[in-house]
């Protein structure tokens, strides 16, 4: 029974880690877009994120 629980905990930790990593990437892209917009003085119309990171 303990091995089953540790497997489940491990899966939950991996899922949480992946979810947090995705949120971090999205936040970074948003901040980069904001910085570009401030630098040029206009809104940034580039697509969100990097294609390689979405795979």
C-alpha positions in Angstrom: 0.0 0.0 0.0 2.9 2.4 0.7 4.4 1.9 -2.8 1.0 2.8 -4.3 0.8 6.0 -2.3 4.4 7.1 -3.2 3.6 6.5 -6.9 0.5 8.6 -6.6 2.4 11.3 -4.7 5.2 11.2 -7.3 2.7 11.6 -10.2 1.0 14.5 -8.4 4.3 16.2 -7.8 5.3 15.8 -11.5 1.9 17.2 -12.6 2.2 20.1 -10.3 5.8 20.8 -11.5 4.7 20.7 -15.2 1.7 23.0 -14.4 3.9 25.5 -12.6 6.5 25.4 -15.4 3.8 26.2 -18.0 2.5 29.1 -15.9 6.1 30.4 -15.5 6.6 30.2 -19.3 3.3 32.1 -19.9 4.2 34.7 -17.4 7.6 35.2 -18.9 6.2 35.6 -22.4 3.7 38.1 -21.1 6.4 40.2 -19.4 8.5 40.1 -22.5 5.6 41.3 -24.6 5.0 44.1 -22.1 8.7 45.1 -22.2 8.7 45.2 -26.0 5.6 47.3 -26.0 7.1 49.8 -23.6 10.3 49.9 -25.6 8.5 50.7 -28.9 5.6 52.7 -27.4 2.9 50.5 -29.0 1.1 47.2 -28.3 2.9 44.0 -29.2 1.0 41.9 -31.8 3.3 38.9 -31.8 1.8 35.5 -31.1 2.1 34.3 -27.5 4.8 31.9 -26.5 7.5 30.0 -28.3 6.3 27.1 -30.6 9.0 24.8 -29.3 7.9 25.4 -25.7 4.3 24.4 -26.5 5.2 20.8 -27.5 
